[in-house]
């Protein structure tokens, strides 16, 4: 994609906040992201598998040894500044973070995020020869 074409589809930076949650690896992340999309129209979210140590439970170990890690999910959500606190509260309740072993949630402001618009798809009526 040429530089001029890229500029046509790139919008200026948008003020956003980031919500990060470390959740148990029990499907809570998928349910949370589906509900965020459906109920709050959030489409900038990601979930990755991570190893958590003492994020979901107390870390007990012998002196001089590292505690055993457990699998967890790190969910990252970007939201407009105007919605950040409302969505954070929603994440806390929906993911049941207050339960024992429920995880943690963090809210912080980013410098900005670039919004992209996908270009229009070529018309179906145009055959491969027309492209």
C-alpha positions as CSV (number, residue, x, y, z in Angstrom):
1,X,0.0,0.0,0.0
2,X,1.5,3.4,-1.0
3,X,2.0,6.1,1.5
4,X,-0.7,8.3,0.0
5,X,-3.2,5.4,0.1
6,X,-2.3,4.7,3.8
7,X,-2.8,8.4,4.7
8,X,-6.3,8.2,3.2
9,X,-7.3,5.5,5.6
10,X,-5.4,6.7,8.7
11,X,-7.2,9.1,11.1
12,X,-5.5,11.3,13.7
13,X,-4.6,9.9,17.1
14,X,-7.6,9.4,19.4
15,X,-7.5,9.9,23.2
16,X,-8.0,6.4,24.7
17,X,-7.7,4.6,27.9
18,X,-6.4,1.0,28.3
19,X,-8.0,-1.5,30.6
20,X,-5.9,-4.6,31.4
21,X,-7.2,-7.5,33.4
22,X,-5.5,-10.7,34.5
23,X,-8.2,-13.3,34.6
24,X,-8.3,-17.0,35.4
25,X,-8.0,-19.3,32.3
26,X,-11.6,-20.5,32.6
27,X,-13.3,-18.8,29.7
28,X,-14.1,-15.6,31.6
29,X,-12.0,-13.6,29.0
30,X,-14.1,-14.9,26.0
31,X,-17.4,-14.2,27.8
32,X,-16.2,-10.7,28.8
33,X,-15.1,-9.8,25.3
34,X,-18.3,-11.0,23.7
35,X,-20.4,-9.0,26.1
36,X,-18.2,-5.9,25.7
37,X,-18.8,-6.1,21.9
38,X,-22.5,-6.8,22.2
39,X,-23.4,-4.4,25.1
40,X,-20.8,-1.6,24.8
41,X,-19.8,-1.8,21.1
42,X,-16.1,-2.4,22.1
43,X,-14.2,-3.8,19.2
44,X,-10.6,-3.1,20.4
45,X,-9.9,-5.9,22.8
46,X,-7.4,-8.8,22.9
47,X,-6.8,-11.8,25.1
48,X,-3.5,-13.7,25.4
49,X,-2.4,-16.7,27.5
50,X,0.2,-15.8,30.1
51,X,1.8,-17.4,33.1
52,X,0.7,-15.7,36.3
53,X,2.5,-15.8,39.6
54,X,0.6,-14.5,42.6
55,X,-1.8,-12.5,40.4
56,X,-4.7,-15.0,41.0
57,X,-3.6,-16.5,44.3
58,X,-1.1,-16.1,47.2
59,X,2.4,-17.1,46.1
60,X,3.8,-19.7,48.5
61,X,7.2,-21.2,48.0
62,X,10.3,-22.3,49.9
63,X,13.0,-19.9,50.7
64,X,15.2,-19.2,47.7
65,X,12.9,-20.7,45.1
66,X,10.4,-19.2,42.7
67,X,6.7,-19.9,43.2
68,X,4.9,-22.1,40.7
69,X,3.1,-20.2,38.0
70,X,-0.4,-20.8,36.8
71,X,-2.0,-20.2,33.5
72,X,-4.0,-16.9,33.2
73,X,-5.4,-14.7,30.5
74,X,-4.3,-11.1,30.0
75,X,-7.1,-9.1,28.5
76,X,-6.3,-5.7,27.0
77,X,-9.2,-3.3,26.0
78,X,-8.9,0.1,24.5
79,X,-11.8,2.5,25.0
80,X,-12.6,6.2,24.4
81,X,-11.7,8.5,27.2
82,X,-15.4,9.4,27.7
83,X,-16.3,5.7,28.3
84,X,-13.3,4.5,30.3
85,X,-14.6,4.5,33.9
86,X,-18.0,3.1,32.9
87,X,-16.4,0.2,30.9
88,X,-13.8,-0.4,33.7
89,X,-16.6,-0.8,36.3
90,X,-18.4,-3.1,33.8
91,X,-15.3,-5.3,33.3
92,X,-14.8,-5.6,37.1
93,X,-18.4,-6.7,37.6
94,X,-18.8,-8.9,34.5
95,X,-15.5,-10.7,35.0
96,X,-16.2,-11.2,38.7
97,X,-12.8,-9.8,39.7
98,X,-13.9,-9.4,43.3
99,X,-14.3,-13.2,43.8
100,X,-11.4,-15.2,45.4
101,X,-8.9,-15.9,42.6
102,X,-10.8,-13.6,40.3
103,X,-7.8,-11.6,39.1
104,X,-7.0,-7.9,38.9
105,X,-7.9,-5.0,36.6
106,X,-5.9,-1.9,35.8
107,X,-7.0,1.3,34.1
108,X,-4.5,3.8,32.6
109,X,-4.4,6.5,30.0
110,X,-2.5,6.1,26.8
111,X,-0.9,8.9,24.8
112,X,-3.2,8.0,21.9
113,X,-4.1,5.3,19.5
114,X,-4.4,5.4,15.7
115,X,-7.8,4.6,14.2
116,X,-7.8,2.8,10.9
117,X,-10.6,2.6,8.4
118,X,-10.5,-0.4,6.1
119,X,-10.6,0.5,2.4
120,X,-13.7,-0.4,0.5
121,X,-13.7,-3.9,-1.1
122,X,-13.7,-4.0,-4.9
123,X,-17.2,-4.7,-6.4
124,X,-18.1,-8.3,-6.7
125,X,-19.2,-7.6,-10.3
126,X,-15.7,-6.8,-11.3
127,X,-14.0,-10.0,-12.4
128,X,-10.3,-10.8,-11.8
129,X,-9.5,-9.3,-15.2
130,X,-10.9,-5.9,-14.1
131,X,-8.5,-5.7,-11.2
